[in-house]
Amino acid sequence: MNNNNFRKSGLAIAMAGAMSVSAGANAAIEVYNEDGTSFSVDGYFNAFYVNRDDKLNDTRNSDVKMGFLPNTIGFNFSKEMGDLTLGGRSSFWSTINDSLQSPTDTAIDVRQLYATVDGSFGQVLIGKDFGLYARSNIFLDEILMGFGSPGAATGVSFGNIRTGYPYPNPSAQITYRTPDMGGLKVAAGIFEPANTTPGAESEQSAPRFEAEVTYSADLNGLALTGWVNGRHQSSENATTEVDSQGLGYGLKASVAGLSLTASGFTSEGDVPVLLTDAALASEEDADGYLLQGSYTLGANRLVLSYGETDSDQGNFETENTSVAVFHDVNSNFKLVAEYNMFEQTTKSTGADAAEFDTLALGAVITF
């Protein structure tokens, strides 16, 4: 089966990066494959028992909720047409935390709905997919299939978003990717811009631009992956002009069962949590970094992680420390035990805004 489009999708990269094996990226179930046309389905299911100690308010809560990645169903299409391969993917990301608060109101988030054209020239993607800025920062996070820092009370956790990297928002885009050039890959695209200057005569005369360069090499058993990514956009109204830009980078080195990763970002006029319109109406700075180490022995992977973000834009400083153990029952079934210590301070006052210690015990099933 031709799975090029699935392998290049956000979920596939996320699963492969987190599992550090190729099995996750090839987990799609083939439904049809004849005469150069294929159709497959993939799924990602997880649930965690979460015990959270709110140290500032002296309260403790227990929940059953999702981890960093929501539960997902994806559909993949591929058709060979002469020298070209036409493909497409749609994925539906859904919460499981609606049973008590709103029993019949399950939120469905369509983060991917795109088509691809592959050939000797590389690939062109049209539609909605994850962004290129901070893409490898998040998809190569060692706790991607775990829990991380707490997020919304009834939704997913935040992983290391706001404690080491921003979020590569799924956006409407037209993106080009080069073929693999001896380990070097380049991706660049135009994206729907955010209106960061709402009001009279607001305009975005150019699209948002994003790009990422990655390089992978194997040096006598030492596997290296490095990346640089970024984005830029401008918005203006009758009185204000805001330029938003960010730069992400990182390096991952693996030998035998040991893996070390260091990544970071710096931005201006770009909120390091989620890209929203009015939230970006200034050109203040933010930066952060994430340091991680993991060791795999047999079916077990131990992860140590520490990340920080300092944001003038959001007026906060955060840090998160994680210790996690991932156990592969088989290639499709994983058990997770994780402990996180998260702190957030308000920059302007120096006051503690949040402090949580979180125990998360969960299971992840992929297809």
Buried (B, 14 or more C-beta within 10 A) or exposed (E): BBBBBBBBBBBBBBBBBBBBEEBBBBBBEEEEEEEEBBBBBBBBBBBBEBBBBBBEEEEEEEBEBBBBBBBBBBBBBBBBEEEEBBBBBBBBBBBBBBEEEEEEEEEEBEBBBBBBBBEEEBBBBBBBBBBBBBBBBBBBBBBBBBBBBBBEEBBBBBBBBBBBBBBBBBBBBEBBBBEEEEEEBBBBBBBEBBBBBEEEEBEBEEBBBBBBBBBBEEEEEEBBBBBBBBBBBBBBBEEBEBBBBBBBBBBBBBEEBEBBBBBBBBBBBBBBBEBEBEBBBBBBBBBBBBBBBBBBEEEEBBBBBBBBBBBBBBEBBBBBBBBBBBBBEEBBEBBBBBBBBBBBBBBEEEEEBBBBBBBBBBBBBBB
